[in-house]
Amino acid sequence: MAGTMVLAPSPVLQFFDNTGAMLAGGLLFCYAGGTTTKQSAFTDNTGNTALPNPIVLNSRGEVAPSSTSASCGLWLDPSLEYKFVLAPATAGDPPTSQFWTVDHVVSPEAAILAALQQYEATIGGVQIGAMMAYGGATAPNGWLFCYGQAISRTTYALLFAKLGIAYGSGDGSTTFNVPDKRGRVSIGKDNMGGSAAGRITAAVCGIDGTVLGAAGGDQHAQADTLSASSTATTVVTDPGHTHKLSTFAVNQFTAPSYNLGTNSSAPVDTNAVGVQSAFTGITVTTSVSTTVASSLTGTTQNVQPSQIDNWIIFTGVGA
């Protein structure tokens, strides 16, 4: 058989007294690492059934749910440290005597995770979560293309520990999203180091520069308040003016008229001199229009001189 073999873990833990006899009825106390606070261990990998604390060893001196039960594994929470104290059956709780104490014990999974976390910092100096432009057509081992896809939180646990759901929560429980770099350039987070520079703000460009994973912008022209064809009209009104006659015509008189019962012999002036005024009503119209269709307007204008590349993110998986 080809390949590298691995050492099997102890499926069931068995303990002995000072004479080498099986420690039937012996007590195994489980505490949080560095403390005397009890902390649960479990009967299987689901973590649904906690062992008693202390664990009372069965007749074979093995870990079991009770002193009369069949032996079982000793399963630990991989996120926690433990302290174990082995004591005789008569030791009491808390124990007044003991065979030994072992502190700061972690599960094999936790040890492996810690090793991987240390390992990730030494893979060519590349950190999990690092992104870079890439000219190849296929992502190399340990890397993924960045097109916003949802990936497993379990398979890519180290990457999930770095990104969380900053770039998308996936299905909300078992997956998460990697960055979507399709057609996008990167901008430095505006408040890196805790102090915002105010160079990228939602009020101006619609992108919140202080939120990791925030995205926006558009290749189209900046949107304005004009419609596809708009007209602005301004009316200017002439206040009017008057002209006065500078000369007078010679008076002309009509002959006297006589009416029954009335004798009027005074001459009548039939000419009138008047003053006239007029308004021209001048109107000035200014037309303003845009030839940019509304479907071609965006939230941030201009595309800088660019080059199209693939973008990849380092996951460490398979590297």
C-alpha positions as CSV (number, residue, x, y, z in Angstrom):
1,M,0.0,0.0,0.0
2,A,1.5,3.3,-1.1
3,G,1.2,6.5,0.9
4,T,2.0,7.8,4.4
5,M,0.4,6.1,7.4
6,V,-0.9,7.9,10.4
7,L,-1.1,6.8,14.1
8,A,-4.5,5.9,15.3
9,P,-5.8,7.8,18.3
10,S,-6.9,6.0,21.4
11,P,-10.5,5.2,20.8
12,V,-11.2,4.5,24.5
13,L,-9.2,5.8,27.4
14,Q,-8.2,3.4,30.2
15,F,-6.7,4.3,33.5
16,F,-4.7,2.4,36.2
17,D,-3.9,2.9,39.9
18,N,-0.5,3.0,41.4
19,T,-0.2,-0.7,41.5
20,G,-1.0,-1.0,37.8
21,A,-4.5,-2.4,38.4
22,M,-7.4,-1.2,36.4
23,L,-8.9,1.8,38.1
24,A,-12.5,0.5,38.5
25,G,-14.7,3.2,40.0
26,G,-11.9,5.8,39.6
27,L,-12.8,9.5,39.0
28,L,-11.8,11.6,36.1
29,F,-12.5,15.3,36.6
30,C,-12.8,17.7,33.6
31,Y,-12.1,21.3,34.2
32,A,-11.6,24.4,32.0
33,G,-7.9,24.8,31.4
34,G,-6.0,26.6,34.2
35,T,-9.1,26.6,36.5
36,T,-11.1,24.5,38.9
37,T,-14.4,25.3,36.9
38,K,-15.9,22.1,35.6
39,Q,-16.2,21.8,31.8
40,S,-18.1,19.2,29.9
41,A,-16.7,16.4,27.8
42,F,-19.0,14.3,25.6
43,T,-19.9,10.7,24.7
44,D,-19.6,11.2,20.9
45,N,-18.7,13.6,18.1
46,T,-22.2,15.3,18.1
47,G,-21.6,16.9,21.4
48,N,-25.2,16.3,22.3
49,T,-24.6,14.0,25.4
50,A,-22.3,15.3,28.1
51,L,-20.4,12.8,30.3
52,P,-20.9,13.0,34.0
53,N,-18.3,15.2,35.8
54,P,-16.5,13.6,37.4
55,I,-16.5,10.6,35.0
56,V,-16.8,7.4,37.0
57,L,-14.7,4.8,35.3
58,N,-16.3,1.3,34.6
59,S,-15.0,-2.0,35.7
60,R,-12.2,-1.9,33.1
61,G,-11.1,1.5,34.3
62,E,-12.3,3.0,31.1
63,V,-14.3,6.2,30.3
64,A,-18.1,5.4,30.2
65,P,-21.4,7.2,30.9
66,S,-21.5,5.4,34.2
67,S,-19.6,2.9,36.3
68,T,-21.8,0.1,34.9
69,S,-22.0,1.3,31.3
70,A,-20.0,0.1,28.2
71,S,-16.9,2.1,27.4
72,C,-17.1,5.1,25.1
73,G,-14.9,7.8,23.6
74,L,-13.9,11.0,25.4
75,W,-14.9,13.8,23.0
76,L,-13.8,17.4,23.6
77,D,-15.0,20.8,22.4
78,P,-12.3,21.8,19.9
79,S,-12.5,25.5,20.8
80,L,-11.7,24.9,24.5
81,E,-8.8,24.0,26.7
82,Y,-9.2,21.3,29.4
83,K,-7.6,20.3,32.7
84,F,-7.9,16.6,33.7
85,V,-7.5,15.3,37.2
86,L,-7.4,11.5,37.9
87,A,-8.4,10.5,41.4
88,P,-9.4,7.3,43.3
89,A,-13.0,6.5,43.9
90,T,-12.8,7.7,47.5
91,A,-11.3,11.2,46.6
92,G,-14.6,13.1,46.9
93,D,-15.7,16.1,44.8
94,P,-13.7,18.2,44.7
95,P,-11.0,15.6,45.0
96,T,-8.9,15.6,48.3
97,S,-6.3,13.3,46.7
98,Q,-5.3,12.5,43.2
99,F,-3.0,10.4,41.0
100,W,-2.2,13.2,38.5
101,T,-3.3,16.5,36.9
102,V,-2.7,17.4,33.3
103,D,-3.6,21.0,32.3
104,H,-4.1,22.9,29.0
105,V,-5.2,19.9,27.0
106,V,-6.8,20.6,23.6
107,S,-8.5,18.3,21.2
108,P,-6.6,16.9,18.2
109,E,-8.8,19.0,15.9
110,A,-7.9,22.2,17.9
111,A,-4.2,21.2,17.7
112,I,-4.5,20.7,14.0
113,L,-6.3,24.0,13.5
114,A,-3.6,25.8,15.5
115,A,-1.0,24.2,13.4
116,L,-2.8,25.2,10.2
117,Q,-3.1,28.7,11.5
118,Q,0.6,28.8,12.1
119,Y,1.3,27.1,8.8
120,E,-0.7,29.6,6.8
121,A,1.7,32.4,7.8
122,T,4.6,30.5,6.4
123,I,3.3,29.4,2.9
124,G,5.6,31.5,0.9
125,G,4.7,34.4,3.2
126,V,1.2,34.5,1.8
127,Q,-1.7,35.0,4.3
128,I,-5.1,33.3,4.0
129,G,-7.4,35.9,2.4
130,A,-4.7,37.6,0.4
131,M,-5.9,38.7,-3.1
132,M,-3.9,39.5,-6.2
133,A,-4.2,40.0,-9.9
134,Y,-3.4,36.8,-11.9
135,G,-2.8,36.3,-15.6
136,G,-3.5,32.6,-15.7
137,A,-6.7,31.0,-17.0
138,T,-6.9,28.5,-14.1
139,A,-6.6,29.3,-10.4
140,P,-3.5,27.6,-8.8
141,N,-3.7,25.2,-5.9
142,G,-4.8,26.9,-2.7
143,W,-6.4,29.8,-4.6
144,L,-9.9,30.6,-5.9
145,F,-11.1,33.0,-8.5
146,C,-12.9,36.0,-7.1
147,Y,-16.3,36.1,-8.8
148,G,-18.6,36.2,-5.7
149,Q,-19.3,32.5,-5.5
150,A,-20.6,30.8,-2.3
151,I,-18.2,28.3,-0.8
152,S,-18.3,25.9,2.2
153,R,-17.6,27.4,5.6
154,T,-16.3,24.0,6.7
155,T,-14.0,23.2,3.7
156,Y,-12.6,26.8,3.8
157,A,-12.8,27.3,7.5
158,L,-9.5,29.3,7.6
159,L,-10.7,31.7,4.9
160,F,-14.1,32.0,6.6
161,A,-12.2,32.9,9.9
162,K,-10.6,35.8,7.9
163,L,-13.5,37.1,5.8
164,G,-16.6,36.1,7.7
165,I,-19.6,37.4,5.8
166,A,-18.1,40.7,4.7
167,Y,-18.5,39.8,1.0
168,G,-21.8,37.9,1.4
169,S,-23.3,35.4,3.8
170,G,-23.9,32.6,1.3
171,D,-26.9,30.5,2.4
172,G,-26.6,32.0,5.9
173,S,-25.3,28.9,7.7
174,T,-23.1,26.5,5.7
175,T,-21.6,28.7,3.0
176,F,-20.1,32.2,2.6
177,N,-19.2,34.4,-0.4
178,V,-15.7,35.3,-1.7
179,P,-15.2,38.8,-3.1
180,D,-16.8,39.5,-6.5
181,K,-14.0,41.3,-8.4
182,R,-15.7,41.0,-11.9
183,G,-15.3,44.3,-13.6
184,R,-14.2,46.1,-10.4
185,V,-11.1,47.8,-9.2
186,S,-10.1,47.9,-5.5
187,I,-10.2,50.9,-3.2
188,G,-8.4,51.1,0.1
189,K,-10.8,50.9,3.0
190,D,-11.3,54.6,4.0
191,N,-11.0,54.0,7.8
192,M,-8.1,51.5,7.8
193,G,-6.4,52.1,11.1
194,G,-9.5,53.5,12.7
195,S,-9.5,57.0,11.2
196,A,-11.6,57.8,8.1
197,A,-10.0,59.9,5.5
198,G,-13.3,60.9,3.9
199,R,-12.0,60.3,0.3
200,I,-14.8,57.7,-0.5
201,T,-18.2,58.6,1.0
202,A,-21.7,57.4,0.3
203,A,-22.9,61.0,0.2
204,V,-20.8,61.8,-2.9
205,C,-20.3,58.5,-4.8
206,G,-22.8,56.1,-3.2
207,I,-20.1,53.8,-1.8
208,D,-19.6,53.6,1.9
209,G,-15.8,53.5,2.1
210,T,-15.7,52.4,5.7
211,V,-17.5,49.1,5.1
212,L,-15.4,46.1,4.0
213,G,-16.9,44.6,0.9
214,A,-19.0,47.7,0.0
215,A,-19.3,48.1,-3.8
216,G,-20.7,50.6,-6.3
217,G,-19.9,52.8,-9.2
218,D,-20.9,52.7,-12.8
219,Q,-19.3,52.9,-16.2
220,H,-22.0,55.3,-17.5
221,A,-22.0,59.1,-17.2
222,Q,-22.9,60.8,-14.0
223,A,-26.7,61.0,-13.5
224,D,-28.2,64.5,-13.5
225,T,-31.5,66.2,-12.8
226,L,-32.4,66.7,-16.5
227,S,-34.6,64.3,-18.4
228,A,-33.6,62.9,-21.8
229,S,-34.8,66.2,-23.4
230,S,-35.3,69.2,-21.0
231,T,-36.0,72.9,-21.7
232,A,-35.5,75.9,-19.4
233,T,-37.3,79.1,-20.2
234,T,-36.6,82.6,-18.8
235,V,-39.1,85.5,-19.5
236,V,-37.8,89.1,-19.6
237,T,-40.5,91.8,-19.7
238,D,-40.1,95.4,-21.1
239,P,-41.6,97.8,-18.5
240,G,-42.9,100.1,-21.4
241,H,-42.2,103.7,-22.4
242,T,-44.1,106.9,-23.5
243,H,-43.7,109.5,-26.2
244,K,-44.9,113.2,-25.9
245,L,-45.9,115.5,-28.7
246,S,-43.5,118.4,-29.0
247,T,-45.7,120.6,-31.4
248,F,-49.4,121.4,-31.5
249,A,-51.6,121.7,-34.6
250,V,-53.6,124.8,-35.3
251,N,-57.0,124.7,-33.7
252,Q,-59.8,124.0,-36.0
253,F,-63.3,125.0,-35.1
254,T,-66.6,123.9,-36.2
255,A,-69.5,126.2,-37.1
256,P,-71.9,127.0,-34.3
257,S,-74.9,124.8,-34.1
258,Y,-78.3,125.8,-33.1
259,N,-80.8,123.7,-31.3
260,L,-84.4,124.5,-30.4
261,G,-84.5,126.0,-27.0
262,T,-80.8,126.3,-26.9
263,N,-78.5,128.9,-28.4
264,S,-74.9,127.9,-28.4
265,S,-72.6,130.1,-30.3
266,A,-69.3,129.0,-28.7
267,P,-66.8,127.5,-31.2
268,V,-65.9,123.8,-30.6
269,D,-62.3,122.6,-30.7
270,T,-62.3,119.4,-32.6
271,N,-58.6,118.6,-32.2
272,A,-57.1,116.7,-29.3
273,V,-53.4,116.4,-28.2
274,G,-52.6,113.1,-26.5
275,V,-49.8,111.1,-25.0
276,Q,-49.5,107.3,-25.9
277,S,-47.5,104.5,-24.3
278,A,-46.9,100.8,-25.3
279,F,-45.3,97.6,-24.1
280,T,-43.2,95.4,-26.4
281,G,-43.3,92.3,-24.1
282,I,-39.7,91.1,-24.9
283,T,-39.3,87.4,-24.1
284,V,-35.9,85.7,-23.9
285,T,-36.0,81.9,-24.0
286,T,-33.0,79.7,-23.1
287,S,-33.2,76.0,-24.1
288,V,-31.1,73.4,-22.3
289,S,-31.2,69.8,-23.3
290,T,-29.2,66.6,-22.7
291,T,-28.6,64.0,-25.4
292,V,-27.7,61.3,-22.8
293,A,-30.5,58.7,-22.5
294,S,-31.7,58.0,-19.0
295,S,-30.7,54.4,-19.4
296,L,-27.1,55.4,-19.8
297,T,-26.7,57.4,-16.6
298,G,-24.9,55.9,-13.6
299,T,-23.9,56.8,-10.0
300,T,-20.2,57.4,-10.6
301,Q,-18.7,58.5,-13.9
302,N,-15.6,57.7,-15.8
303,V,-13.5,54.6,-16.2
304,Q,-9.8,55.1,-15.7
305,P,-7.3,53.6,-18.2
306,S,-7.5,49.9,-17.2
307,Q,-6.3,46.4,-17.9
308,I,-8.4,43.3,-17.5
309,D,-6.9,40.6,-15.2
310,N,-8.2,37.6,-13.2
311,W,-8.3,38.1,-9.5
312,I,-7.6,35.2,-7.1
313,I,-7.8,34.8,-3.3
314,F,-5.6,32.5,-1.2
315,T,-7.5,29.9,0.8
316,G,-4.6,27.6,1.8
317,V,-6.7,24.6,1.0
318,G,-4.8,22.2,-1.3
319,A,-1.7,24.5,-1.3
